Amino acid sequence: MIHARPDYQRIQDPEGKIGADEPVFLIRATDSTMPKALRAYAVFAEQAGASGLLVDSVYRHAVLVEDWQAANPMKVKVPDLPKGPTS
């Protein structure tokens, strides 16, 4: 599994469902843009023919993130990179 951010390399797939050479992208609820990103993904997934169940689950997850962000405003921030030589 190849993460977009080197500091996320420690996040692994213990069941081995994601190939070692497969790029993945993780967005955390601390990212202020996550709800919009999820909704955009839902639109693109629906246009691509994804099931309504998947699309609905993504929209529900966006609401879950918004609720979490509202309850944790001090943890929500603009997307960033880790501090250090790779940033």
DODO-844818 format. One record per residue (C-alpha): residue in three letters; residue number from 0; y negated, x negated, z. Coordinates in steps of 0.05 Angstrom, whole numbers, padded with zeros to 5 digits. Example, Ala and Ser with C-alpha at 12.3 -4.5 7.8 and 13.67 -1.06 7.14 Angstrom:
<torlos>
+--------+-----+--------+--------+--------+
| residu | num |     c2 |     c1 |     c3 |
+--------+-----+--------+--------+--------+
|    ALA |   0 |  00090 | -00246 |  00156 |
|    SER |   1 |  00021 | -00273 |  00143 |
+--------+-----+--------+--------+--------+
</torlos>
This chain:
<torlos>
+--------+-----+--------+--------+--------+
| residu | num |     c2 |     c1 |     c3 |
+--------+-----+--------+--------+--------+
|    MET |   0 |  00000 |  00000 |  00000 |
|    ILE |   1 | -00066 | -00030 | -00022 |
|    HIS |   2 | -00126 | -00005 |  00018 |
|    ALA |   3 | -00197 | -00005 | -00009 |
|    ARG |   4 | -00221 | -00039 |  00056 |
|    PRO |   5 | -00186 | -00101 |  00081 |
|    ASP |   6 | -00194 | -00080 |  00153 |
|    TYR |   7 | -00150 | -00019 |  00139 |
|    GLN |   8 | -00092 | -00062 |  00115 |
|    ARG |   9 | -00061 | -00054 |  00184 |
|    ILE |  10 | -00052 |  00021 |  00169 |
|    GLN |  11 |  00018 |  00025 |  00142 |
|    ASP |  12 |  00069 |  00076 |  00117 |
|    PRO |  13 |  00129 |  00073 |  00164 |
|    GLU |  14 |  00170 |  00120 |  00121 |
|    GLY |  15 |  00159 |  00077 |  00059 |
|    LYS |  16 |  00134 |  00135 |  00015 |
|    ILE |  17 |  00076 |  00095 | -00013 |
|    GLY |  18 |  00092 |  00036 | -00058 |
|    ALA |  19 |  00069 | -00033 | -00037 |
|    ASP |  20 |  00028 | -00038 | -00101 |
|    GLU |  21 | -00002 |  00032 | -00097 |
|    PRO |  22 | -00077 |  00035 | -00082 |
|    VAL |  23 | -00097 |  00085 | -00028 |
|    PHE |  24 | -00165 |  00107 | -00001 |
|    LEU |  25 | -00178 |  00128 |  00070 |
|    ILE |  26 | -00238 |  00168 |  00092 |
|    ARG |  27 | -00248 |  00178 |  00166 |
|    ALA |  28 | -00282 |  00236 |  00201 |
|    THR |  29 | -00335 |  00187 |  00226 |
|    ASP |  30 | -00359 |  00183 |  00154 |
|    SER |  31 | -00417 |  00233 |  00146 |
|    THR |  32 | -00397 |  00245 |  00074 |
|    MET |  33 | -00325 |  00264 |  00086 |
|    PRO |  34 | -00333 |  00341 |  00084 |
|    LYS |  35 | -00369 |  00337 |  00017 |
|    ALA |  36 | -00318 |  00287 | -00010 |
|    LEU |  37 | -00261 |  00334 |  00010 |
|    ARG |  38 | -00294 |  00393 | -00023 |
|    ALA |  39 | -00306 |  00354 | -00087 |
|    TYR |  40 | -00233 |  00332 | -00086 |
|    ALA |  41 | -00211 |  00405 | -00078 |
|    VAL |  42 | -00252 |  00425 | -00140 |
|    PHE |  43 | -00222 |  00368 | -00182 |
|    ALA |  44 | -00152 |  00382 | -00156 |
|    GLU |  45 | -00159 |  00456 | -00174 |
|    GLN |  46 | -00185 |  00439 | -00244 |
|    ALA |  47 | -00125 |  00393 | -00253 |
|    GLY |  48 | -00077 |  00449 | -00237 |
|    ALA |  49 | -00061 |  00435 | -00164 |
|    SER |  50 | -00031 |  00492 | -00125 |
|    GLY |  51 | -00077 |  00540 | -00088 |
|    LEU |  52 | -00041 |  00521 | -00024 |
|    LEU |  53 | -00062 |  00448 | -00032 |
|    VAL |  54 | -00134 |  00467 | -00051 |
|    ASP |  55 | -00139 |  00515 |  00009 |
|    SER |  56 | -00111 |  00462 |  00056 |
|    VAL |  57 | -00164 |  00412 |  00033 |
|    TYR |  58 | -00220 |  00463 |  00044 |
|    ARG |  59 | -00192 |  00478 |  00114 |
|    HIS |  60 | -00190 |  00404 |  00129 |
|    ALA |  61 | -00264 |  00398 |  00109 |
|    VAL |  62 | -00280 |  00452 |  00161 |
|    LEU |  63 | -00238 |  00415 |  00213 |
|    VAL |  64 | -00278 |  00351 |  00198 |
|    GLU |  65 | -00344 |  00388 |  00204 |
|    ASP |  66 | -00322 |  00417 |  00271 |
|    TRP |  67 | -00302 |  00347 |  00295 |
|    GLN |  68 | -00368 |  00318 |  00271 |
|    ALA |  69 | -00408 |  00373 |  00306 |
|    ALA |  70 | -00370 |  00358 |  00371 |
|    ASN |  71 | -00378 |  00282 |  00362 |
|    PRO |  72 | -00446 |  00270 |  00332 |
|    MET |  73 | -00453 |  00200 |  00362 |
|    LYS |  74 | -00391 |  00177 |  00324 |
|    VAL |  75 | -00414 |  00202 |  00256 |
|    LYS |  76 | -00448 |  00151 |  00212 |
|    VAL |  77 | -00466 |  00132 |  00142 |
|    PRO |  78 | -00407 |  00100 |  00105 |
|    ASP |  79 | -00405 |  00024 |  00115 |
|    LEU |  80 | -00362 | -00037 |  00109 |
|    PRO |  81 | -00336 | -00081 |  00165 |
|    LYS |  82 | -00384 | -00135 |  00190 |
|    GLY |  83 | -00367 | -00205 |  00167 |
|    PRO |  84 | -00354 | -00247 |  00106 |
|    THR |  85 | -00323 | -00190 |  00065 |
|    SER |  86 | -00382 | -00142 |  00074 |
+--------+-----+--------+--------+--------+
</torlos>
